[in-house]
Amino acid sequence: RLGKPGSPKQKNSNHRMYDYTIVSSSDIIKFYAEGFGISDYKVLPTGIPRTDIFCDDGYGKAIRDGFFEKYPTLKGKKIIMFAPTFRGAGQNSAYYPVSAFEPNEFLKDVGEDYAIIIKLHPFCSEKFTIDDEYKDRIIDLSDEDEINDLLFITDLLITDYSSCVFEASMLDIPMLFYAFDLYSYIAGRDFYCDFETFIPGKLVFTQEQMAQAVKGNDFEQNRIAPFKEKFFNNI
């Protein structure tokens, strides 16, 4: 990642001022040490506070009850959360190519049992056009709600390179990785791990493949358990 667009800048003094930083697993100490430009011994695998809610059954129930009270038309539906990350080098240049996903056509393809929540990255300002006939089953929550709360009502997560997969794995949520631009993304930005072997779900490159996976219930869920063990081995 170092030296590529959007990569950490080790000369930045902000991270170097830490006495310690905490992470979720001993397996990722080296990545944070490199990204922050600090020594390994300053990175402590204690677990992280933002994931505590996923161990609280009462919190999850309260979120689910409140959500379906607010959106009663979604009750009884299988909820797909479409939550990709941004493209671009940072907040000022961030965008998502909305032409890559057609939510109306996708929902029509997967059937009446499903509903879609759209949750774009906070850096993105793009909006999808939602047809009137689907407005009760496609809801754009990009500008509201915390993504971790939305995971409690998510039956399937569709994402690409977003870090929300870590939290989703704690709830054993099935995942699809719609990475239509994977190889250009690798060339320009890259990852700390080999993406295709790292992800806890099925990789697809087209909307058609994505719909086929949903209809076939084909999410490669067996990849979640080892992923969770690797990245949360201290809970």
Backbone bond lengths (Angstrom), bond angles and torsions (degrees), N, CA, C in turn:
res aa  C-N    CA-C-N  psi(-1)  N-CA   C-N-CA  omega(-1)  CA-C   N-CA-C  phi
1 R - - - 1.467 - - 1.516 112.33 -
2 L 1.319 117.11 -33.70 1.463 119.51 -173.74 1.522 111.34 -60.57
3 G 1.329 115.41 134.76 1.456 120.91 177.44 1.504 114.57 86.51
4 K 1.340 118.50 -4.42 1.457 121.64 179.09 1.531 109.77 -99.84
5 P 1.331 117.87 159.72 1.469 120.45 -178.54 1.521 112.37 -53.79
6 G 1.322 115.82 133.22 1.455 120.42 179.44 1.510 114.68 78.10
7 S 1.321 117.28 4.62 1.464 120.28 -178.14 1.525 111.10 -79.03
8 P 1.343 117.38 160.61 1.468 119.67 176.75 1.525 110.80 -60.79
9 K 1.307 115.10 146.75 1.471 120.83 177.06 1.521 108.36 -107.50
10 Q 1.327 115.62 106.53 1.454 119.22 -172.85 1.527 113.07 -68.86
11 K 1.318 117.77 -17.69 1.462 119.97 178.83 1.527 111.88 -78.09
12 N 1.341 115.99 -11.43 1.456 119.98 178.27 1.530 109.22 -64.83
13 S 1.305 116.66 126.00 1.469 120.37 -174.52 1.528 113.26 -77.87
14 N 1.330 118.27 -14.49 1.468 120.09 -175.39 1.527 112.31 -57.15
15 H 1.337 117.03 -52.11 1.459 120.10 -178.07 1.524 111.75 -69.83
16 R 1.299 117.45 -30.04 1.469 120.42 -177.17 1.527 112.46 -71.43
17 M 1.321 117.57 -9.96 1.463 120.57 179.81 1.533 112.36 -84.34
18 Y 1.340 117.59 -8.86 1.460 119.92 -178.43 1.528 111.17 -68.95
19 D 1.326 115.83 143.30 1.469 119.26 165.07 1.524 109.36 -78.81
20 Y 1.350 115.04 -42.47 1.462 120.70 178.31 1.528 108.80 -148.84
21 T 1.322 115.43 158.28 1.455 120.84 167.91 1.518 107.62 -131.85
22 I 1.326 117.28 146.30 1.462 120.27 -178.04 1.521 110.27 -106.26
23 V 1.320 115.84 144.88 1.462 122.31 -179.97 1.518 109.54 -134.40
24 S 1.323 115.98 172.45 1.464 121.10 -172.03 1.519 114.14 -85.21
25 S 1.331 117.82 -15.46 1.462 119.54 -171.10 1.523 111.05 -159.01
26 S 1.322 115.43 147.42 1.468 119.65 177.30 1.526 111.51 -66.11
27 D 1.333 116.94 -21.96 1.463 120.48 -177.82 1.529 113.51 -71.05
28 I 1.330 117.58 -14.71 1.463 119.06 -176.31 1.531 113.31 -113.80
29 I 1.319 116.82 9.03 1.467 120.35 178.20 1.526 111.01 -53.87
30 K 1.326 116.15 -46.62 1.464 119.88 -173.70 1.531 111.92 -63.97
31 F 1.345 117.31 -31.57 1.462 119.81 -178.90 1.528 111.31 -70.73
32 Y 1.325 116.24 -40.98 1.463 119.28 178.69 1.519 111.31 -71.38
33 A 1.316 116.49 -37.12 1.460 119.41 177.97 1.528 110.21 -61.67
34 E 1.330 116.75 -42.88 1.455 120.58 179.10 1.523 111.16 -67.89
35 G 1.332 116.27 -46.79 1.458 120.23 -176.57 1.521 113.02 -64.46
36 F 1.323 116.49 -37.14 1.458 120.84 -178.39 1.530 112.46 -90.06
37 G 1.332 116.55 -11.74 1.456 119.09 -178.13 1.513 112.47 69.04
38 I 1.340 116.24 37.96 1.461 120.86 -179.70 1.526 110.05 -125.02
39 S 1.308 116.23 166.76 1.466 121.47 -179.50 1.523 110.93 -72.09
40 D 1.339 115.39 150.38 1.460 120.45 179.94 1.521 112.22 -56.53
41 Y 1.323 117.86 -36.81 1.464 120.33 -173.91 1.531 112.26 -68.21
42 K 1.324 116.75 -14.20 1.465 120.34 177.64 1.526 112.39 -85.78
43 V 1.328 117.76 -3.90 1.465 122.46 -178.69 1.526 108.18 -106.55
44 L 1.324 116.43 114.68 1.463 121.84 -172.93 1.529 110.84 -109.73
45 P 1.334 117.99 123.18 1.471 121.62 -178.81 1.523 111.86 -84.52
46 T 1.305 116.60 70.63 1.467 121.73 -176.85 1.522 113.30 -91.46
47 G 1.330 117.86 -12.95 1.460 121.52 -161.64 1.516 107.31 93.22
48 I 1.337 117.57 162.35 1.467 119.96 -175.81 1.530 111.12 -126.02
49 P 1.337 117.54 142.73 1.464 121.52 -174.22 1.529 114.63 -59.57
50 R 1.328 119.09 -31.91 1.464 120.00 -174.19 1.527 112.55 -65.67
51 T 1.330 117.21 -15.79 1.465 119.37 179.47 1.524 112.73 -95.37
52 D 1.326 118.12 -2.04 1.463 119.91 -177.86 1.524 112.09 -60.33
53 I 1.328 117.10 -33.09 1.470 119.69 -177.80 1.524 112.02 -61.77
54 F 1.321 118.12 -25.10 1.460 120.73 -177.34 1.525 112.19 -76.81
55 C 1.311 116.01 -7.16 1.465 121.23 175.50 1.530 111.05 -104.80
56 D 1.327 116.99 8.64 1.463 122.72 -175.61 1.524 109.02 -114.65
57 D 1.332 116.40 98.96 1.466 120.92 -177.28 1.526 111.83 -62.11
58 G 1.317 116.77 -36.09 1.453 120.56 -179.32 1.511 112.05 -65.08
59 Y 1.331 116.62 -38.73 1.461 120.89 178.62 1.528 110.53 -64.47
60 G 1.314 115.62 -45.75 1.460 119.70 -179.96 1.512 112.53 -61.52
61 K 1.332 117.41 -41.73 1.467 120.97 179.33 1.525 110.54 -63.80
62 A 1.329 116.61 -41.79 1.466 119.92 179.80 1.524 111.33 -62.82
63 I 1.332 116.97 -39.45 1.472 121.04 178.49 1.523 110.12 -65.17
64 R 1.335 117.05 -45.20 1.474 120.65 -179.26 1.534 111.16 -63.13
65 D 1.327 116.13 -45.43 1.469 119.86 -179.11 1.530 110.61 -61.77
66 G 1.325 116.72 -44.16 1.458 120.73 -179.37 1.512 112.58 -66.37
67 F 1.328 115.91 -37.54 1.464 119.80 -178.53 1.528 110.80 -65.94
68 F 1.322 117.04 -48.04 1.459 118.84 -175.73 1.532 112.06 -75.28
69 E 1.306 116.94 -19.07 1.451 119.03 170.78 1.530 110.27 -70.54
70 K 1.324 115.87 -35.45 1.463 121.16 179.88 1.529 111.76 -78.88
71 Y 1.340 116.33 -35.12 1.469 121.05 -178.11 1.540 109.55 -124.98
72 P 1.327 117.75 70.97 1.470 120.72 -175.26 1.524 114.10 -63.92
73 T 1.343 117.98 -23.16 1.470 119.68 -179.84 1.523 112.04 -69.16
74 L 1.331 117.08 -15.54 1.461 120.38 -179.60 1.531 112.81 -91.47
75 K 1.313 116.16 -10.04 1.458 119.08 -178.87 1.529 109.99 -65.52
76 G 1.313 115.54 131.61 1.461 120.76 -178.37 1.512 114.16 89.00
77 K 1.344 117.32 -7.96 1.464 121.31 177.18 1.532 110.03 -90.19
78 K 1.317 115.84 155.28 1.458 121.07 169.48 1.525 106.77 -84.45
79 I 1.312 115.76 118.81 1.463 119.68 -170.95 1.527 111.29 -97.30
80 I 1.327 114.04 122.11 1.461 122.39 175.03 1.520 107.99 -99.67
81 M 1.318 117.46 124.93 1.461 119.47 172.33 1.524 108.63 -101.31
82 F 1.323 115.23 120.32 1.464 122.16 176.69 1.521 106.87 -96.26
83 A 1.337 116.81 106.98 1.462 121.19 -171.56 1.537 111.25 -136.23
84 P 1.323 116.73 72.68 1.469 119.58 177.65 1.523 111.02 -80.85
85 T 1.315 116.41 163.17 1.450 120.22 174.18 1.532 109.75 -90.44
86 F 1.316 115.57 179.10 1.465 120.08 -176.88 1.524 111.66 -85.98
87 R 1.329 115.55 161.09 1.451 122.31 166.95 1.534 106.96 -105.29
88 G 1.326 117.21 160.69 1.450 120.50 -176.38 1.517 110.74 107.98
89 A 1.328 115.87 174.42 1.465 121.21 -172.74 1.515 113.67 -89.06
90 G 1.331 118.86 -11.84 1.453 120.61 -177.07 1.507 111.02 170.78
91 Q 1.324 116.41 -167.29 1.460 121.24 -172.95 1.529 113.44 -58.12
92 N 1.306 117.62 -38.66 1.466 120.69 -175.39 1.523 113.35 -73.48
93 S 1.321 117.22 -24.69 1.466 120.39 -177.79 1.533 112.51 -115.51
94 A 1.309 116.94 7.45 1.466 120.86 -173.59 1.530 112.58 -68.18
95 Y 1.340 115.25 143.37 1.463 120.87 175.95 1.522 108.81 -161.13
96 Y 1.324 116.61 163.58 1.458 121.42 168.63 1.516 107.76 -125.52
97 P 1.334 118.24 130.99 1.474 120.59 -179.02 1.526 110.55 -75.15
98 V 1.323 117.13 91.51 1.461 120.94 -172.84 1.523 112.70 -62.10
99 S 1.319 117.49 -19.83 1.470 119.59 178.07 1.531 111.71 -67.10
100 A 1.330 117.18 -13.99 1.460 120.72 -178.87 1.531 112.63 -76.07
101 F 1.336 116.97 -15.89 1.463 120.20 -177.37 1.525 109.30 -138.43
102 E 1.333 116.14 127.32 1.455 121.62 179.48 1.537 107.38 -113.70
103 P 1.339 117.86 93.43 1.466 120.00 -171.61 1.523 114.50 -62.52
104 N 1.333 118.46 -34.56 1.464 120.45 -179.92 1.530 110.81 -64.38
105 E 1.312 116.09 -47.32 1.464 120.82 -179.94 1.519 111.20 -65.66
106 F 1.332 115.47 -38.57 1.465 120.04 -179.22 1.531 110.55 -64.71
107 L 1.327 117.10 -46.13 1.463 120.06 -179.54 1.523 111.11 -65.18
108 K 1.303 116.14 -39.09 1.465 120.00 176.49 1.522 110.34 -60.37
109 D 1.334 116.53 -38.03 1.457 122.03 -176.96 1.529 111.95 -71.22
110 V 1.340 117.38 -41.67 1.471 119.69 -174.38 1.524 112.76 -82.67
111 G 1.337 117.61 -20.36 1.458 118.85 170.39 1.517 116.42 109.29
112 E 1.331 114.03 174.29 1.465 123.48 -172.35 1.520 114.13 -66.61
113 D 1.325 117.52 -20.14 1.466 119.91 -175.56 1.527 112.80 -73.55
114 Y 1.337 117.08 -13.21 1.465 120.65 -170.12 1.524 113.17 -108.98
115 A 1.337 113.95 155.85 1.462 123.03 169.99 1.526 106.89 -135.96
116 I 1.322 116.08 158.00 1.465 121.09 -176.62 1.525 110.45 -124.25
117 I 1.315 115.16 131.85 1.459 121.78 168.01 1.524 106.96 -107.62
118 I 1.318 116.99 127.06 1.460 121.86 176.87 1.519 108.54 -98.12
119 K 1.323 115.85 127.91 1.469 120.35 179.90 1.528 108.24 -137.29
120 L 1.335 115.94 85.14 1.458 119.96 176.89 1.520 110.25 -74.20
121 H 1.331 115.59 160.55 1.460 121.13 178.06 1.532 109.70 -59.88
122 P 1.344 118.12 144.55 1.467 120.13 179.97 1.523 114.92 -57.02
123 F 1.330 117.78 -22.70 1.465 120.31 178.35 1.533 111.96 -72.36
124 C 1.337 117.74 -19.20 1.463 121.55 -172.06 1.527 111.15 -91.70
125 S 1.322 115.99 140.41 1.461 120.90 179.18 1.533 112.57 -111.80
126 E 1.312 117.50 -1.13 1.466 120.94 -177.54 1.537 111.43 -65.67
127 K 1.326 115.66 154.06 1.463 121.99 176.32 1.523 109.55 -130.62
128 F 1.311 116.00 143.18 1.455 121.55 174.09 1.524 109.76 -88.36
129 T 1.319 116.50 147.69 1.460 121.49 173.54 1.525 108.47 -84.77
130 I 1.320 115.96 122.72 1.459 120.92 -178.36 1.520 109.19 -112.58
131 D 1.317 116.70 122.37 1.457 121.87 -179.10 1.529 110.75 -66.11
132 D 1.322 116.36 148.86 1.466 121.52 -177.46 1.526 112.02 -55.56
133 E 1.328 116.89 -38.24 1.464 119.36 -175.53 1.528 113.07 -68.89
134 Y 1.340 116.93 -14.41 1.464 119.95 -178.72 1.529 113.19 -113.37
135 K 1.325 117.93 6.01 1.468 119.53 -174.30 1.526 113.81 -66.95
136 D 1.324 116.75 -16.67 1.466 118.79 176.37 1.526 111.63 -90.28
137 R 1.359 116.42 -5.92 1.475 119.27 179.72 1.527 113.67 -126.59
138 I 1.326 118.25 -1.36 1.464 122.62 172.65 1.525 106.82 -126.66
139 I 1.319 116.26 113.40 1.458 120.77 -175.85 1.522 109.08 -124.59
140 D 1.314 116.05 125.29 1.470 121.18 178.97 1.528 108.62 -91.93
141 L 1.327 115.64 111.03 1.459 122.04 179.87 1.522 111.13 -110.87
142 S 1.316 116.32 25.61 1.461 120.39 -177.54 1.521 112.38 -60.48
143 D 1.318 117.03 -32.47 1.465 120.98 -175.67 1.520 113.63 -97.56
144 E 1.317 115.98 5.38 1.464 118.79 179.52 1.520 109.62 -148.80
145 D 1.325 114.96 165.03 1.457 123.17 179.15 1.529 112.25 69.44
146 E 1.311 114.23 143.61 1.458 123.36 176.85 1.522 108.34 -83.78
147 I 1.322 116.97 131.81 1.468 119.96 -175.06 1.524 111.68 -60.36
148 N 1.331 117.71 -35.71 1.461 118.74 179.60 1.525 111.59 -65.28
149 D 1.339 117.64 -33.90 1.457 119.68 175.10 1.528 110.94 -66.64
150 L 1.323 116.63 -39.78 1.464 120.03 -179.23 1.524 112.68 -64.98
151 L 1.320 117.03 -23.91 1.462 119.44 177.83 1.534 111.60 -61.72
152 F 1.328 117.35 -27.37 1.461 120.05 -179.00 1.520 112.68 -69.08
153 I 1.317 118.28 -17.50 1.464 119.83 178.65 1.539 110.92 -113.09
154 T 1.320 117.13 9.65 1.463 122.26 -176.19 1.525 111.15 -92.56
155 D 1.332 115.58 127.49 1.469 120.85 175.76 1.523 111.84 -94.70
156 L 1.334 116.80 -25.70 1.460 122.30 177.62 1.521 108.59 -148.04
157 L 1.317 116.14 129.13 1.463 121.09 176.40 1.519 109.00 -102.34
158 I 1.338 116.37 126.48 1.455 121.53 171.46 1.519 107.27 -112.22
159 T 1.322 115.71 120.23 1.455 120.34 -178.36 1.517 108.43 -144.93
160 D 1.321 115.97 -167.65 1.460 120.27 176.88 1.521 109.50 -134.46
161 Y 1.345 116.13 -81.12 1.468 120.11 -175.84 1.526 110.89 -118.97
162 S 1.310 117.55 20.74 1.457 121.89 -175.83 1.524 111.74 -78.28
163 S 1.322 115.91 147.97 1.467 120.75 178.29 1.523 112.28 -75.01
164 C 1.337 118.34 -6.06 1.461 119.54 179.73 1.523 112.33 -63.47
165 V 1.330 117.93 -13.65 1.466 120.46 178.59 1.521 111.53 -64.40
166 F 1.331 117.27 -28.00 1.462 119.78 -179.63 1.526 110.03 -66.35
167 E 1.338 116.46 -49.37 1.452 119.99 178.68 1.523 111.11 -66.09
168 A 1.321 117.62 -38.63 1.467 120.82 179.25 1.517 111.93 -60.94
169 S 1.324 116.50 -34.82 1.462 119.43 -179.67 1.526 111.75 -64.98
170 M 1.338 116.62 -29.97 1.460 119.42 179.77 1.519 111.81 -66.84
171 L 1.322 117.18 -24.49 1.463 122.06 177.67 1.527 111.88 -100.04
172 D 1.343 116.36 6.24 1.473 121.99 179.63 1.529 112.26 56.64
173 I 1.323 116.06 37.00 1.471 120.65 179.63 1.532 109.61 -77.49
174 P 1.322 118.93 128.27 1.467 120.75 173.94 1.526 110.32 -58.89
175 M 1.349 116.22 146.03 1.461 120.24 -175.70 1.521 111.32 -136.74
176 L 1.339 114.03 145.03 1.453 122.75 168.42 1.516 107.90 -119.93
177 F 1.325 115.80 140.69 1.457 121.06 -179.28 1.526 108.71 -112.82
178 Y 1.336 114.44 101.58 1.462 121.94 -178.41 1.529 107.74 -90.36
179 A 1.318 115.04 89.30 1.468 121.85 -172.89 1.520 109.63 -114.20
180 F 1.330 115.81 66.00 1.460 121.76 -176.26 1.524 112.59 -62.45
181 D 1.336 117.58 -25.14 1.468 121.76 -177.88 1.529 112.08 -113.85
182 L 1.327 116.29 29.61 1.463 120.99 -172.10 1.516 113.41 -53.44
183 Y 1.321 117.98 -48.63 1.466 119.40 -170.62 1.527 112.27 -75.40
184 S 1.315 117.50 -30.96 1.464 118.77 172.77 1.527 110.20 -72.31
185 Y 1.329 116.86 -33.36 1.466 121.11 177.20 1.531 109.95 -65.16
186 I 1.313 116.82 -42.41 1.466 120.94 177.48 1.522 110.58 -62.00
187 A 1.339 116.56 -44.11 1.466 120.75 -177.97 1.523 112.00 -64.08
188 G 1.332 116.35 -36.32 1.451 119.03 -174.89 1.510 115.35 -95.92
189 R 1.344 116.79 -27.25 1.472 119.75 -172.30 1.521 112.44 -127.62
190 D 1.333 116.13 -50.27 1.463 123.58 174.49 1.526 112.96 74.75
191 F 1.349 114.99 176.65 1.457 123.61 -175.51 1.523 109.73 -133.32
192 Y 1.310 115.10 166.31 1.461 119.70 172.76 1.523 111.32 -78.97
193 C 1.336 116.82 -24.27 1.461 122.06 -179.09 1.526 109.24 -124.55
194 D 1.329 116.38 161.44 1.456 120.42 174.74 1.528 108.67 -68.69
195 F 1.309 117.14 113.67 1.460 122.07 -169.07 1.527 112.70 -58.94
196 E 1.311 117.16 -45.39 1.462 120.12 -171.91 1.515 112.98 -67.59
197 T 1.328 118.52 -28.94 1.458 120.86 177.46 1.526 112.38 -94.88
198 F 1.315 116.56 -14.32 1.460 123.04 -175.22 1.521 113.22 -83.98
199 I 1.324 118.04 -36.03 1.461 121.65 -169.01 1.534 112.78 -68.96
200 P 1.356 116.96 143.57 1.472 121.78 -179.18 1.533 112.59 -93.01
201 G 1.329 116.11 48.63 1.455 119.70 -179.31 1.511 110.71 -178.62
202 K 1.309 115.75 -173.10 1.460 121.43 -175.53 1.529 111.21 -84.47
203 L 1.317 116.13 137.86 1.461 123.06 177.80 1.527 109.45 -94.34
204 V 1.342 116.44 129.35 1.462 121.76 175.45 1.528 108.87 -131.77
205 F 1.317 115.35 154.13 1.462 120.19 -175.99 1.525 113.80 -115.57
206 T 1.330 117.59 -12.04 1.462 120.49 -179.07 1.530 109.60 -134.24
207 Q 1.324 115.83 159.73 1.464 119.86 176.74 1.520 110.47 -64.35
208 E 1.306 117.51 -34.52 1.462 120.78 177.90 1.523 111.18 -62.06
209 Q 1.345 117.22 -44.73 1.462 120.74 177.48 1.533 110.69 -62.39
210 M 1.317 114.90 -37.87 1.452 120.43 179.73 1.526 110.46 -62.45
211 A 1.317 117.37 -46.98 1.460 121.77 179.75 1.526 111.43 -64.15
212 Q 1.319 116.77 -39.36 1.466 120.43 178.32 1.522 111.07 -62.68
213 A 1.332 116.28 -39.70 1.463 120.58 178.74 1.523 111.09 -64.21
214 V 1.332 116.40 -41.30 1.472 120.33 178.93 1.519 110.06 -63.97
215 K 1.315 117.00 -48.49 1.465 120.49 -177.96 1.530 111.94 -66.07
216 G 1.327 116.40 -28.23 1.459 120.53 178.62 1.513 113.64 -94.44
217 N 1.338 116.69 3.59 1.465 121.66 -178.29 1.531 110.99 51.75
218 D 1.320 115.40 42.08 1.462 122.94 -173.49 1.531 109.46 -109.61
219 F 1.334 115.86 92.41 1.460 120.83 -175.26 1.537 113.60 -120.88
220 E 1.335 115.95 0.09 1.480 121.26 -178.37 1.529 110.76 52.57
221 Q 1.338 115.07 51.24 1.454 121.34 -176.13 1.523 113.84 -65.62
222 N 1.328 116.98 -16.67 1.467 120.08 178.35 1.522 111.91 -62.91
223 R 1.325 117.41 -13.62 1.463 120.62 -178.56 1.535 112.47 -84.61
224 I 1.326 117.20 -9.54 1.461 120.02 -176.01 1.526 111.93 -72.23
225 A 1.325 117.82 -46.65 1.468 120.69 -174.11 1.533 112.81 -59.28
226 P 1.342 119.80 -50.14 1.471 118.41 178.36 1.525 113.03 -65.65
227 F 1.324 117.14 -31.74 1.463 121.11 176.08 1.525 110.23 -63.00
228 K 1.320 115.82 -47.33 1.467 120.90 -178.95 1.522 110.81 -63.73
229 E 1.301 116.96 -39.64 1.460 120.18 179.13 1.526 111.33 -64.43
230 K 1.317 116.40 -37.60 1.460 120.24 -178.34 1.520 112.06 -69.79
231 F 1.321 116.15 -42.30 1.468 119.40 -171.88 1.531 114.42 -98.71
232 F 1.333 116.25 -6.63 1.475 119.77 176.46 1.523 108.82 -137.73
233 N 1.324 117.24 53.93 1.458 118.39 -173.93 1.525 114.01 -87.11
234 N 1.341 115.88 12.81 1.465 118.54 177.06 1.525 111.76 -123.54
235 I 1.354 116.91 25.50 1.467 118.77 175.33 1.531 109.07 -114.14
